[in-house]
């Protein structure tokens, strides 16, 4: 046999304890696919790859490394078991499962926790002892409760042109390892590529929001043709540069503010995951902080998006003209409706996401359920879209206020006056001008964002 494999006898002669010998012999039988009493490299590659080891590592695996892998696997499972066994009675019950998921940010009922427990409870005692825990996870790919909870955090940074969502929850280990900043960088790059790809639709949305039905740009195709006719193909991307430029600082400021607000909210309490309503409050305040800091860039983006050929030579020139003609306060036009828009957007986005998440978990409570890419992306897309629907009228009013100075002789009106004027002249439908191109960009924006995000995660070494 040489170095190509090993036999059951070698496993039995390895000096392990009788209980481990039984378990490892059982594992040996599972890996011995052709039942010839030995395991070769090919059988190891197939068998262990399904248990979380890559093919490359299996090719270099000898018997000593195989036994070391099993020992390290048991050690990791033992640590997990002890962390879940809150009362140290050597068993895990339904309440402990429910509490452990709560601590990881996933709320389940006692009935749902019971279903998870039953998937591991061999003797039907409604508790899980160490042997049951070890047997379940040693012989199954490790899709445990912690990984499910980690997966279900808003971990896929889908960008559809608005960064008003509640930030992710990160553990202390993730923060210390640099994982957080790599994650945020991957999201920022994905958002930049996504926004650039859908910039023509975003610019059209702004035009329709500002000009409404009084413009000859009253439809998607007419609007796009009018922009190309006025300034060529490159006109479709006006304002995109600063729109991309503000992603990184907004993301970073929001995350840092979120972390500080969480500390203030916890006070003297132990460190743990915030409840849904606490996340909403902290996320809304963090979003408001980030928006306050980068809001002048929002105004510049709107002005640059609406500019005519030759009106501004650069971002700096645009800023100088606004400052000279309108004063510093012009950089905060539309700030109030923008701030108010954060509350319905973040609240509905988070509520819908949590509802969809819990509905999925209720149907998949076997302890090994994996939501998968499409489920996660689908939930994120639906929740973000619902949030935009609720906050869109405020976004429209914000954009019109930001653009007021670009309309010669236009009156400088307040938020409430503008709201009444839109409803009186255009009806309630006027509050949703430009929503068609906004919805048209959702699918391509999400698709581009996700593909680039996953690629950047691999480049930056952010594992899943």
N, C-alpha and C positions, 0 to 999 in steps of 0.2 A: 504493500500500500504506500510506503514511503511517506512523502510530505503531502499527499493529495487529500487525505481525509483521516478519519479516526473511527474506531468501532465503539459499540456499547461497552465492551470490556474496559477500554481506556477510560470511559466515563466513570465506570464503577470503581476503577482503581485510583481515582484522582484524590481520594482522601476527604471527600466532602461528607457532611452529616447525612444520616439516613433519610431525613425528610427532604433535604435538598436533592439527594441522589434519586429519590422517587420522582420529584418534579423534573429534574434535568433529564432523567431517562424518558419521561413522557415527552419532553420537548425534543429529545433525540429522535423519538419515533415520528414526531410530526415533521421533522426536517428530513428524515430518511424517506424520500419520496418513492424510490423504487424498491424499498423494503429489502435491501440486500445486506442489511446489518452494518452498513458504513455510510458516512456522509462525505461526498466529494465537494469540490469547490463549487460546481454548478448548482448542487442542491442547496448549499449554503447561500449562494447568491439569490436564489429564488425564495427560499424560506425566510431568511433574515431580512431581506429587503422589504418584505411585507411587515416587518416588525420595527421599522424605523431606521435601518442601516442601509447605507448606499452600497451599490455594487462594487465601487472601487475599494471601499474599506473591507468588504467581505473577501475580495481576492487575496488580501494579505493576511487573512485571519488564520492563526494556528490554534491548536487546542487550548493552549494557555490563555490566549486572548479571548477565546470563546468562553471559558470559565470565568475570566475576569469581567467580561461583559455581563454575564448573568449575576455575578456578585454586585457589580455596580448598579444593575437594574433593580435588584432587591433592596439595596441600600437606599436608592432614590424612592422606591415605593414605600419603604419603612418610614422615611422622613415625612412623606406625604400623609401616610396613615396617622402618624402621631400628631401632625398639625390639624387633622380633622377630628381626632379623638379629644374633644375639648375637656371632658371630665376624666380622662385618663383611666377609663375602666376596661380598656383593651378591645372596645367595640365601637362601631360607628352606627348611630341610629338616625332616624328620619330628621329629627330636629337639627342634628349636627350637619347633615347634608344641606338642609335648607339654609342654615346659618353660614356655612362655608360659601355657598353660592351667593348669598346676600353680601358677604364681605368682598366678593369678587365683582359685584355690580350687577348680578343677575337675580331678579326676584322670581321665585317659584312658590307655588302653594305647597301645603303638606302632602296633598295627593300627588302632585308632580314629583316631589322629592321621594315619595314612597315608590313610585314607578322606577326611579333611578336606582333606589336601593334594591328593589326586587330583581333587577338585572344581574346583581352580584350575589344575592342571598341564596346560596345553594341549599341550606338546611331549613329555609322558610321560618327563621327565628325573628325576622323583621329587624335584625341587626347584622352588621358585617364584621366578622373577626379578621385578624391578620391573615389567616390562611385563605379565606375567601377573597379578600382584597388582592393578595399576591397572585393567586391563581387566575383571577379575572384579568389583571393587567399584564401578567407575565406572558400569557398566551394570546393576547389580543394587541393589535396596534394601539399605541397609547393615545387615544382621544378621550382624555379624562375630563372631569368637570372643570378643572382649572383652565384647560386649553379651550374648552367651549366658551367659558366666560370671557377669556382673553380675546377670543376670536370675535365675540359679539360686541365688544366695545367698538365705538365708531372708528375702526382702525383703517378702513379704506378711505383715504382722503379724496372723495369725489368733489370735483370743483365744477360748478355750473355758472360761474361768474359772480357768485355772492359768497362771502366768507363770514356769514353771520351765525353759523352753527356753533353748538356747544363743543368746546375742546375735548380731546381725548382724556381718559383717566390713565395715568402711567404710574407704575410701581416705583418705589425708591430704587430698586435694583436697576430698572430700566433707565432711570435718570442718571444714576452714577456711572453706568456703562457707556453713556453717550448715545444710547439707542434713540432717545427722544429727539435729539437734534438731527440725527440721520433720517428719522421718520418725517420730521417737519421739512427737511430739505427735499426729500423725495416728493412730498406733497406739493411743495412750492414749485419744483420743476414741472411736475405733472400739470399743475394749475396753469403755469406759464404756457406750456405747449397747447393745452386745451383751449385757453382763452384766445391764443393766436389763431388756432384753427377755426374758431367760431366767431372771430372778431367782426366780420361783415354783418352777421345777424345781430350782434350786440350793438353795433353802430346804428343799424336800421331801427332797432328797438328804441334807442335814445331819440332818434329823429321823430318817430311816431309819438313817443311820449310828449315831446315838446310841441310839435306842430299840430298834432291831432288831425281831425278831419278837414281842417282848413288848408292843409298842404296837398300838393299834387303827388305827394309820396304816400298815398293812402293804402297801398298794398305792398306785399313783400316784393314781388317782381318789379313793380313800377318804382319802388323805392330804391332797390339795388341798381336798376338801370339809370335812375336819375343821379345817384352818387358816382357811378362810373363815368357818365356823361360830363359831370361837373369837374371831376379831378382825375380821371383815369382809374385803372385797377387799384393802384396804391391807395386811392381815396377810401377804399373799403376798410382799410386798417388804421385810419386816423384815430388817435387816442389810445391805440392798443399798447404803445410803448409804456406809457405811465400806468396803464391798467395792469400790466405785467409787473412793473417795477414796484408797485405797492403791495404785492402778494406777500413777499418775504417779511417786511417789517410788520405788516398787519398780523400775520400768523404768529410771529415771535412775541409781539407785544401782548396779543390775546392769551397766549399760553402762559407767559410770565405773570400777567395780571390774574389769570385763573388760579394759578398755584398760590399766589399771595392771598387771594380772596378765600380760597378753601381753608387756608391756615387760620384766618380770622374767624371763619364760620365754625370751625371745629373747636377753637378755644382750647380748653384743657382736656378735651376728649381724646381718646386714643386715635391714632392714625388709622383710617379706613376709607373705604369707598363711600362717596356721598350718595344719599338717596336721590331719587329722580327729581323731586321738587327742589332739593338743594343744588343739584347740578344745574337746573334751569336758572335759578337765581344767580349762582356764581358765573354761569356761562353768559347770561345776559349782561351782568356788570362787567365782565371781562371784554365782551364784545363792544360795550359802550366805551370802555377805556381805549381800546384799540382804534375804534372809529374816531374818537376825539382827537387822537394824536395824528392819524393819517388823513383826516377829513379834507384838508386843503388839497391833497392829491386827488380826491374824488371830484372836487370842483374843477381842477385843472383837466382831469380826464373828460368831463362833460364838455367843457369849453373847447378842448382840442378835437373832440369827436364831432362837434357841431360846426367847427370852423370852415370857412371857405378857403379855396386855394389862395395862398399868399397872405392870409390874415395874420398868422403867427409864424415866425421862422424857426422856433424851437420851444421846448417846454419852459425854459428860462425866460424867453421873450414873452410868452403868454403870462407867466407869473408877474413880470415887470409891468405889463400893460394893465393887468387887473389891479395891482397895487397902486399904480399911479392914477388911474381913472376912478377907482371905486373904493380904495382904502383896504386896510387889513381885514375888516369885518366881512368883506366880500368872499373871503376864503371859507366862511362858515355859513353861506347861504344854503338853506334847506337842511340845516343841521338838526332842527327839532323833529321834523317828520322822519328823518333818517334814524334818529335815536329811538323814536317811538316804534319804528318798524322792526327793530331788533326783538322786541318783546313777543309779538305774535309769531315772527319767523322762528326764533329759537325755541319758543314754547311748543308750537305745533310740530316742528321738525322733531324735537325730542320725544314728544308724546306719541306721535305716529310711529316713530322708530321703535320705541319701547313696546307699543301695542303689537306691532307686527312681529317683533322679536319674541315676545311672550306667547303669541299665538302659534308661532312655529315651534317653540320649545315644548308647548303643551302637547303637540302631536309627535314629538320626537324626544322622548324622555327615557331612552334606554341606557343612558350613561356614556354612549359612544357616538352620539349623533354629531354630524359635522354639517353645518349649514351650507357650506360650499360657496363658491364665488358668486353664482347667479342669484342665490337667495340674498346674500349680503348686499350685493350691488343693487338688486331690486328694491330691497327695503330702504336703502339709503336714497335711491332715486325718488321713490314715492314720497318719503318723508320730506325731502328737500323741496319737491314740487308743491306739496301741500303747504309748506311754510311760505313759499313764494306767492302762492295764490292769496293767502291771508294778508301778506304785507305789501302786495303789489300797488294798491292805491297810494300808500304812503311813499313808496319808491317813485311813483310817477310824479307826485307833488314835489318831492325832493328834487328830482331832475329838472322840473320846470322852474323851480326857484333858483337852482344852480345856474340855469341858462338865461335867466331874465335879462342880464346886461348884454347878452349877445343879440337881443332883439331890439332894434333901434326904436326908441320912444316907448318901449314897453313899460307899463306901470310896475312898480316894485310892491307887490302885494304880500299879505301874510298868508300863513298856511290855511287858516280857516276861510279867508276870503277866496283864495284860489280853489279850495275844495267846493265851496258853494258855486263859484263861477263855472267850474267843470260840470257839476251836476245839472245846473240850470241850462247851460248851453248844449251839452252833449249827452245828458242823461247819465245814469249809473254806468252804462257801458263805456263812457268816456274815461272812467277811472282805471280801465283796463286796456287803454290804447297801447299798442306795441307788445301785447302779451303773446300774439301769434308767433313772431320771430323768436320771442323768448322761449316758448315751448319747443319750437323747431330745433333750437340749439341744444336742448337737454340731452337727447340720445347721443348725438356726436360728441358733445362735451364730456359726458360721463364715460363713453367708450374710450375716447382719447386719453382722458385723465387716468382711467384705470390701467390701460396698457402701459403708459409711460410710467405711472406710479410703480407698478410691479417691476418694470425693468430697472428703475432707479433703486428700488429696494435691493435688488440683486447686486447692482453696481456698488452700492454703499454698504453692503453686507448686513442689511436689516432682514434677518430670517423670519419666517412665519412659524 
